[in-house]
Amino acid sequence: MRQSPGPKPQDDRHLTEASIPTLVLSGLVDYALARGVVPDAWFAGQGLSVAQIRQPDTLVSFRQAATVLRRALRALPPEAVGLQMGSREGLASFGMLGLAMASCRTVREAFETGLRYHLASGSLMDVEQELGASEVALRARERFPEPELLPFLCEEMFFSTTALIRAMVGNDINPRRVELGYPAPAYAATYQRLFNCPVHFDCEANRLTFDAALLDRPLATYSPASFAAALAACRRLIETPAVSQDVVTSVENLLRGNLRQRPSMAEIARDLNITERTLRRQLADAGQRFSDIRDRVLEQRATALLRDSSLTVGAIAAELGFGDLRDFRRAFRRWTGQTPQDLRRQKNADADAEAGNE
């Protein structure tokens, strides 16, 4: 099956906007150096260096991070790189977000903090919580489709999360199961050994599932002072001060991180540590309305998924928080002047034309 080349730069400016902390890239450099692999060539042509990504205030774009990761994975031995990186101490993997989570009163509060501020960890995936009667799942989805990177991204996110939970509560904590949306790799047995639970591949989504009772476990590392300091640092990262103080960028980043739940303007204001009235005024000063920003983020995500994923239109509607497929179709036509099926047909026609020219 021929894979899509991925979104073009003009499809979504957030491919090229520097807003991602470098924790994952820095950890990968450390992993390579420990194995005698020199990583300098990974950064060629990206305007980055090993020294730069070690700086705590350095931010990179998704395109920069994806390029570095692809080069790294091709240069490193074909092994469980993401799982090995996730085995690092949980706090190291998550940076200030890990400290904020460990300083919460309970696992439930830690999960809520992690979900709200996961962008501060430098992850290239978005994550949401699915809560049932007896279990709680963390569902990870690609911010932009990158089939070559998906195993690494899921491994690093899911096992670093597991390692952090074990560090906070106890090493006897195991997930109920792990579901992954890609084929089993050659080292699949490593998943079973590290997660110590059933691991399923070729699933419809990427999920890490625990017993719901875990949420009410208290944390011995609870510290209101540490929590406040760490959370302030996370907020500074999410607000991307190294790039711009533009409140529009901050709102877009927070919306993009939780499209299924559709955070309200009041919730976004709370995450930015300002009042809803202040947020509305700042957006007005920038010539923007909250509803327009939300629609723009939804349109960008919908277009990327329709062009570069194999998800059905119904599944894409659900990813974007639409409970009714008809509502999604109407919204997409309002945004773009065409239906989701029109865009899919155009994508397929373009791919066939490209194949005929090869």
VOBA-736299 format. One line per field, with one value per residue (C-alpha): residue in one letter; chain; x, y, z. Coordinates in steps of 0.5 Angstrom, whole numbers. Example, Ala and Ser with C-alpha at 12.3 -4.5 7.8 and 13.67 -1.06 7.14 Angstrom:
BEGIN
aa <- [A  S]
ch <- [A  A]
xx <- [25  27]
yy <- [-9  -2]
zz <- [16  14]
END
This chain:
BEGIN
aa <- [M  R  Q  S  P  G  P  K  P  Q  D  D  R  H  L  T  E  A  S  I  P  T  L  V  L  S  G  L  V  D  Y  A  L  A  R  G  V  V  P  D  A  W  F  A  G  Q  G  L  S  V  A  Q  I  R  Q  P  D  T  L  V  S  F  R  Q  A  A  T  V  L  R  R  A  L  R  A  L  P  P  E  A  V  G  L  Q  M  G  S  R  E  G  L  A  S  F  G  M  L  G  L  A  M  A  S  C  R  T  V  R  E  A  F  E  T  G  L  R  Y  H  L  A  S  G  S  L  M  D  V  E  Q  E  L  G  A  S  E  V  A  L  R  A  R  E  R  F  P  E  P  E  L  L  P  F  L  C  E  E  M  F  F  S  T  T  A  L  I  R  A  M  V  G  N  D  I  N  P  R  R  V  E  L  G  Y  P  A  P  A  Y  A  A  T  Y  Q  R  L  F  N  C  P  V  H  F  D  C  E  A  N  R  L  T  F  D  A  A  L  L  D  R  P  L  A  T  Y  S  P  A  S  F  A  A  A  L  A  A  C  R  R  L  I  E  T  P  A  V  S  Q  D  V  V  T  S  V  E  N  L  L  R  G  N  L  R  Q  R  P  S  M  A  E  I  A  R  D  L  N  I  T  E  R  T  L  R  R  Q  L  A  D  A  G  Q  R  F  S  D  I  R  D  R  V  L  E  Q  R  A  T  A  L  L  R  D  S  S  L  T  V  G  A  I  A  A  E  L  G  F  G  D  L  R  D  F  R  R  A  F  R  R  W  T  G  Q  T  P  Q  D  L  R  R  Q  K  N  A  D  A  D  A  E  A  G  N  E]
ch <- [A  A  A  A  A  A  A  A  A  A  A  A  A  A  A  A  A  A  A  A  A  A  A  A  A  A  A  A  A  A  A  A  A  A  A  A  A  A  A  A  A  A  A  A  A  A  A  A  A  A  A  A  A  A  A  A  A  A  A  A  A  A  A  A  A  A  A  A  A  A  A  A  A  A  A  A  A  A  A  A  A  A  A  A  A  A  A  A  A  A  A  A  A  A  A  A  A  A  A  A  A  A  A  A  A  A  A  A  A  A  A  A  A  A  A  A  A  A  A  A  A  A  A  A  A  A  A  A  A  A  A  A  A  A  A  A  A  A  A  A  A  A  A  A  A  A  A  A  A  A  A  A  A  A  A  A  A  A  A  A  A  A  A  A  A  A  A  A  A  A  A  A  A  A  A  A  A  A  A  A  A  A  A  A  A  A  A  A  A  A  A  A  A  A  A  A  A  A  A  A  A  A  A  A  A  A  A  A  A  A  A  A  A  A  A  A  A  A  A  A  A  A  A  A  A  A  A  A  A  A  A  A  A  A  A  A  A  A  A  A  A  A  A  A  A  A  A  A  A  A  A  A  A  A  A  A  A  A  A  A  A  A  A  A  A  A  A  A  A  A  A  A  A  A  A  A  A  A  A  A  A  A  A  A  A  A  A  A  A  A  A  A  A  A  A  A  A  A  A  A  A  A  A  A  A  A  A  A  A  A  A  A  A  A  A  A  A  A  A  A  A  A  A  A  A  A  A  A  A  A  A  A  A  A  A  A  A  A  A  A  A  A  A  A  A  A  A  A  A  A  A  A  A  A  A  A  A  A]
xx <- [0  3  3  1  7  4  1  4  7  1  -4  -3  2  2  7  12  10  16  11  14  19  25  24  23  29  33  32  33  40  42  39  44  50  49  50  56  51  53  46  49  47  40  39  42  38  33  37  38  44  45  47  40  35  38  36  30  27  28  22  21  16  12  16  23  21  18  24  29  26  25  33  34  30  33  40  39  39  32  30  24  27  21  20  27  26  20  24  27  25  18  19  25  21  15  20  16  9  12  13  6  3  7  5  -2  -7  -9  -8  -14  -12  -5  -9  -13  -7  -3  -9  -10  -2  0  3  8  11  14  9  8  1  -5  -8  -15  -19  -24  -27  -32  -35  -29  -23  -20  -16  -12  -13  -7  -8  -3  -3  -1  -1  6  6  13  14  7  10  16  11  6  12  15  8  5  11  13  6  6  13  11  5  9  14  8  4  8  12  6  2  0  -4  -10  -9  -5  -8  -4  -6  -1  2  6  14  19  20  13  15  18  12  9  15  15  7  6  -1  -4  -2  -6  -4  -8  -13  -18  -14  -8  -11  -7  -12  -12  -17  -21  -20  -13  -16  -17  -10  -7  0  5  9  3  6  1  8  11  5  4  11  11  4  6  12  8  3  9  11  4  3  10  13  19  15  10  5  0  -6  -9  -3  -4  -12  -11  -6  -10  -16  -12  -10  -17  -22  -26  -28  -29  -26  -31  -28  -28  -24  -19  -19  -17  -12  -9  -9  -14  -21  -26  -27  -20  -19  -25  -22  -15  -18  -22  -16  -13  -19  -21  -27  -27  -32  -28  -21  -25  -28  -21  -17  -23  -22  -15  -15  -21  -17  -11  -15  -19  -13  -7  -11  -15  -20  -28  -31  -35  -29  -26  -33  -32  -25  -27  -32  -39  -44  -48  -44  -49  -47  -40  -42  -45  -40  -34  -38  -39  -32  -29  -35  -35  -36  -32  -33  -31  -24  -23  -25  -20  -15  -15  -15  -9  -6  -8  -5  1  2  1  7  12]
yy <- [0  7  12  19  24  28  35  40  46  50  46  48  53  49  44  50  54  53  51  44  43  39  34  28  30  31  24  21  25  22  15  15  18  12  7  11  14  21  25  31  30  29  36  38  43  44  51  46  43  38  44  48  43  42  49  49  55  52  50  47  46  39  39  40  35  29  30  29  23  20  21  18  12  10  11  7  0  -3  -4  -2  5  9  3  4  12  11  7  13  16  18  25  26  24  29  35  40  37  30  35  38  31  28  34  33  30  24  20  23  30  28  25  32  36  31  32  39  41  35  40  42  35  36  30  30  26  29  25  25  21  15  14  8  4  0  3  9  9  14  15  18  20  23  31  30  23  20  12  12  15  12  6  10  16  11  7  13  16  10  7  14  15  8  9  15  12  7  12  16  10  4  -1  -6  -2  -5  -3  -7  -7  -4  -3  0  2  -1  -8  -12  -10  -16  -14  -15  -19  -13  -10  -15  -16  -8  -7  -14  -14  -16  -12  -12  -9  -7  -4  2  7  7  6  5  2  2  0  6  5  7  14  15  13  18  21  21  26  31  38  44  49  44  44  51  52  47  49  56  53  49  55  59  53  53  60  60  66  64  65  70  73  72  70  67  62  60  58  54  50  49  47  43  38  37  37  31  35  42  46  52  59  59  53  56  62  58  54  61  63  69  71  69  77  78  73  75  82  80  76  82  86  81  81  74  71  65  61  63  60  54  53  54  49  44  45  44  38  35  37  33  27  27  27  23  18  12  13  13  20  18  16  23  26  23  25  32  31  31  27  27  25  30  36  34  34  41  44  42  45  51  51  49  50  42  36  31  26  31  32  25  24  30  27  20  23  27  21  17  22  23  15  15  21  16]
zz <- [0  -2  4  3  3  9  9  5  9  6  9  16  18  25  21  21  27  33  39  41  47  46  51  47  42  48  50  44  43  50  48  42  45  50  44  41  35  34  33  29  22  24  25  19  15  20  24  30  33  39  44  42  43  50  52  56  52  45  41  35  30  28  21  25  30  25  21  26  29  22  21  28  27  21  24  30  31  29  36  41  41  44  49  52  52  56  61  63  70  69  71  66  61  62  65  69  67  71  77  77  76  82  86  85  91  87  81  78  79  76  70  69  70  64  60  60  60  55  50  55  55  48  45  38  39  43  48  51  57  56  63  64  70  71  67  65  58  55  48  44  37  31  31  23  20  20  19  20  27  30  33  36  39  42  45  48  50  53  57  60  62  65  68  71  74  77  80  83  86  86  81  82  78  71  65  64  56  51  44  38  31  27  26  31  30  31  38  40  46  49  50  54  58  60  60  64  61  54  48  42  35  29  33  31  36  41  48  55  59  67  73  74  82  80  80  87  89  94  92  97  93  94  95  93  93  88  84  83  81  76  73  72  68  64  62  60  55  52  51  47  50  45  39  40  46  41  45  38  38  45  44  38  41  47  42  38  44  46  40  42  48  45  51  52  52  60  60  55  59  66  62  60  68  65  66  60  60  59  54  50  50  48  42  40  40  35  31  32  35  39  35  29  32  34  27  24  28  27  19  19  23  19  12  14  16  10  6  10  14  12  17  15  15  21  25  23  25  32  33  32  37  32  35  29  22  18  23  21  13  14  18  13  7  11  12  5  0  -1  2  6  0  -5  -2  -1  -9  -10  -6  -10  -17  -15  -13  -19  -23  -19  -20  -28  -28  -25]
END
